[in-house]
Amino acid sequence: MHVVIMGCGRLGSTLAQKLDADGHQVAVIDQNADAFRRLGDNFGGVTVNGIGFDRDVLRAAGIERADAFAAVSSGDNSNIISARLARETFGVSRVVARIYDSRRAQVYERLGIATIATIRWASDRMFRFLVPSNRDEVFRDPTSVVSIVETPLHRDWVGKQVRTLEERTGARVAYLMRFGMGALAQPSTVLQDGDQVFMLVTDDTAGPVLDIAQGADKEGY
């Protein structure tokens, strides 16, 4: 893959080094030439000094043949302008932008540009460290909206189908662990004793989902 990265700060340089070490072709853009020192002597990619949303600069970085583009400078406006150029003008299929303002991130997600809302994600992780909850969360998406939590089941759910659990809770089963192995559950999968079930939830739905899953199946399914 040929990947263009706009921004050579700590995130951009780390990402560039990782991609380069993995054998990808990498071009890094930054308007501060001194920033390229972060890449180290072993970096085998290309560096382009200039403004990341300048079309000539993007072309010099190989945007016209790029498979992916990452905008990770310190400015939201610069990141989103360059990301939109990469996607809409140059037709890059995989585009991601770091956005500090989570409200903007939601808008740009609707435009088809993947965003990483770093401030919201970091504050959420710190909050959950400072104020532990009783949820065994194993994943949270970068926008901090959707998470996967382990969902202990009441014994009454044994022998029921996954579709029944999903209908009752209004949530999806992401996967389950059975005999120490991960498995993607189908709606017709029958829950067995000892299954560890992991469900997709939001903060608003997590409580009710866990309550229903851990309570007896009073509906008699």
LINDA-V175524 format. One record per backbone hydrogen bond with DSSP energy under -0.5 kcal/mol. CO is the residue of the C=O (numbers start at 1). NH is the residue of the N-H. Records with the same first field share a line. If there is no record, write none. Layout:
CO: NH / NH
//
This chain:
1: 3 / 25
2: 67 / 68
3: 27
4: 70
5: 7 / 29
6: 72
9: 13
10: 14
11: 15
12: 16
13: 17
14: 18
15: 19
16: 20
17: 21
18: 22
19: 24
20: 23
25: 3
26: 46
27: 5
28: 48
29: 7
30: 50
31: 33
32: 35
33: 36
34: 37
35: 38
36: 39
37: 40
40: 43
46: 28
48: 30 / 50
51: 54
53: 55
54: 58
55: 59
56: 60
57: 61
58: 63
59: 62
62: 65
63: 66
67: 94
68: 4
69: 96
70: 6 / 72
71: 98
75: 79
76: 80
77: 81
78: 82
79: 83
80: 84
81: 85
82: 86
83: 87
84: 88 / 89
85: 89 / 90
86: 92
93: 95
94: 69
95: 114
96: 71
97: 99 / 116
99: 118
100: 102
101: 105
102: 106
103: 107
104: 108
105: 109
106: 110
107: 111
108: 113
109: 112
112: 114
114: 97
115: 117
116: 99 / 118
117: 121
118: 122
119: 123
120: 124
121: 125
122: 126
123: 127
124: 128
125: 129
126: 130
127: 131
135: 137
136: 150
139: 148
141: 144
145: 203
146: 141
147: 149 / 201
148: 138 / 139
149: 199
150: 136 / 152
154: 157
155: 158
157: 160
160: 191
161: 164 / 165
162: 166
163: 167
164: 168
165: 169
166: 170
172: 174 / 200
175: 198
176: 178 / 183
177: 196
178: 181
181: 178
183: 176 / 185
186: 189
187: 163
189: 162 / 191
191: 159
192: 195
195: 197
196: 177
197: 151
198: 174 / 175
199: 149 / 201
200: 172
201: 147
202: 206
203: 207
205: 209
206: 210
207: 211
208: 212
209: 213
210: 214
211: 215
213: 154
216: 218
217: 220
//
